[in-house]
Amino acid sequence: MANWDLKGKRAVVTGGTRGIGATTADELRALGAEVLAVARKPVDAHAVVTADITRAEDRERIVQAVKDRWGALDILVNNAGMNIRKPWTELAPYEQATVVDTDLLGPANLLRQLHPLLAQGKAPAVVNVASVAAFVDVGSGAAYAMAKAGLVQLTRSLAVEWAGAGIRVNAVAPWYIRTPLTEPVLSQPDRLERILARTPMKRVGTPEEIAAAIAFLCMDKASFITGHCLVADGGLLSLGL
C-alpha cells in the first residue's frame, strides 16, 4: 500500500479558491497531488477553471479541462456550496432552487459527467463536502439541510453503484468552520456563544482540520472506506444534556 501521501494523483477541487476548498487544494498539493481548482470567479492564480457547477456547459468545461490536462481523474472533491439563510416559508422559489442546485444537483451532475474519467483513474476517490445540517437542525435553513442530506445519501448510493468500477465515494460533514462564508455568523457574539455551547470542544473548527480529513479519504490508505460520512464537528452530534 502507498505511503501517507498523494503523489502522482490528479485532483479536481470545486470551490477551490476560498475557505475549505482553497485549504484542501493546498493540502492535496502539499501531499504531492496535481490540483485543478474550480471557481465561479478567477479569484487567484489557482483558479485554473472558471466554472459554475450548476450550469451544464460549465461542467463540460471542467470535463474538457481534465481531458486536456490528464486524460483521466483520480480525485474529485465536491466542495462548492452556498446558503441563503431564510425560514422555509420566506424562501422564494428561485432562492430554494439556487441552494439545491449549488449544494446537491450541481455536484451530482458533475459526478455523472466526470464518471468516465474517474473510471480511468488510479484508485479513484470522491469526497463530497456535506454538513452536520444533514443530520440535525443547526439553524441553517431547510433548503440547505435538505440539499446536504441529499448529498450524504447520494454518497452512499454511488459508493454502492460505482464500487464495481473501483471508485470510492465518501463525504465529510463539518460543523462551523472559520471561513469567509461563516464569518458573518461567527462575528455575532450571541450566535458564537450558542454555537460554542453546543460544541463539546468549545471552539469552531479550522479549514486545515477539514482539509486533513478530506485528504485522508482521498489516500490509498483509505482504500477499504467507501459510502462513509466522516463527521468533523467537535462533538456536536454526540452531545445530549
Phi, psi and omega in degrees: 000147184294168178286180180280068179205180180233031182299132179085356181277148178243121191232145170245131177236116177276155187058039194270016182238001179218155170053226183301321182297313180296318179293322177295316178302317178295320180296316180296319177297316181298332180270003173107000181278153166272135186234131172253107180274147180237135177209154178292330178233142180286081185292321180210187186295338182281348181283075186292322180243121176266112186202147173256115187294349178278352183252126184302318182292329177286322176298322178295329176296322177295313179303314182295322179297321177293317179300314183294323185276316189233328184085349178201169183223135180258329185222133169233123174251107179275088186253335184305134180193169179199175177208151171238109189276092177217152172300152184306317183286348179255357182276118179293152181306320181290330177290318176301314181297322180297315180295311183292321179296319183285318189268344182228299187290323177300306176301320181298316181287328175295321175300316179300315184287332180269354183307313181300324180284325175294321181296338177266359184281174179266112183044059188296145181221139175244137171232119176264131180269107181261223182190154173296343176297345176289342187244326180221158177285125179236019177077017182270353179101151185292324182296314179296313181299317179299316181294316182290324175297320177297323180294323177295317180290325174301320178302312181296315184295315181288332176301321178285313185294325186259001181301323180297334178271002179079015182263119174273141180228117180229175178222159171236134182240099179277158164266203183296127177239138184283101179223169176303329181291325183264351185301322178301330177278312185291341179279354177268113186305320181291320179294316180298320179299318179292321179297313181293328179295332180267000184247109182306328180280354173058037174200163172272163181275173178246154177302327180297324180292323178286320179300322179295319178295318179297314182300319179300314181294339177278341185285154173296338177299336180262028192295344179254013180253117175208151182074015185256146173246110180276114182270125178241089193226011180063017179099004184309308186288347180268350186279125172256241179287000000 
